[in-house]
Amino acid sequence: MNYSVLLQGFIIGFTVATSIGISGALCLQNMMTGRIGVGIASALGAASADAIYAIVMIFGLQAGQSFLNDHAT
């Protein structure tokens, strides 16, 4: 298994998760209303989901690139 691709997926995923969207606004709302545990849990859930999406994207791009390289003339 190529661990550098896995690490790259995690880095890209957590970078994407730092942008403020609807899930980020909900996490901030939970944190500001005093429900710190719920806010942290929802933020970690959103960041983990974004990291998984990034990993799937990286592996898909790598598979497509490998296919194109194998079938190049």
C-alpha atoms as one frame of an Amber mdcrd trajectory, in Angstrom:
protein
   0.000   0.000   0.000   1.212   3.456  -0.846   1.191   5.293   2.502   2.257
   8.609   1.002  -1.060   8.768  -0.874  -2.920   7.978   2.351  -1.067  10.714
   4.219  -1.694  13.136   1.363  -5.405  12.311   1.524  -5.536  13.031   5.241
  -3.715  16.328   4.812  -5.976  17.440   1.966  -9.074  16.328   3.859  -8.256
  18.243   7.006  -7.288  21.270   4.915 -10.659  21.178   3.162 -12.392  20.773
   6.520 -11.038  24.078   7.808 -13.247  26.103   5.480 -16.372  27.509   7.074
 -19.494  26.029   5.578 -22.794  24.884   6.979 -21.215  22.156   9.096 -18.583
  24.595  10.377 -21.268  27.106  11.311 -23.160  24.423  13.238 -19.974  23.435
  15.068 -19.315  27.061  15.990 -22.909  27.516  17.136 -22.603  24.505  19.439
 -19.333  25.825  20.821 -20.702  29.333  21.424 -23.839  28.131  23.213 -21.749
  26.291  25.774 -21.995  22.769  24.390 -18.264  22.410  23.881 -18.232  18.606
  23.828 -20.925  18.462  21.162 -19.125  21.131  19.122 -15.806  19.292  19.222
 -17.445  15.965  18.380 -19.309  17.423  15.413 -16.161  19.226  14.195 -14.131
  16.018  14.347 -16.904  14.174  12.525 -17.006  16.777   9.745 -13.197  16.788
   9.441 -13.062  12.985   9.304 -15.746  12.851   6.610 -13.876  15.433   4.529
 -10.643  13.471   4.949 -12.328  10.274   3.757 -13.750  12.091   0.734 -10.289
  13.427  -0.093  -8.734   9.955   0.230 -11.334   8.496  -2.134 -10.661  11.323
  -4.588  -6.877  10.831  -4.460  -7.169   7.067  -5.018  -9.593   7.669  -7.893
  -7.227  10.137  -9.538  -4.321   7.758  -9.048  -6.289   4.877 -10.610  -7.240
   7.032 -13.578  -3.675   8.182 -14.048  -2.397   4.606 -13.865  -4.978   3.505
 -16.432  -3.995   6.294 -18.818  -0.287   5.558 -18.363  -0.816   1.839 -19.011
  -2.769   2.474 -22.196  -0.632   5.278 -23.636   0.726   4.648 -27.088
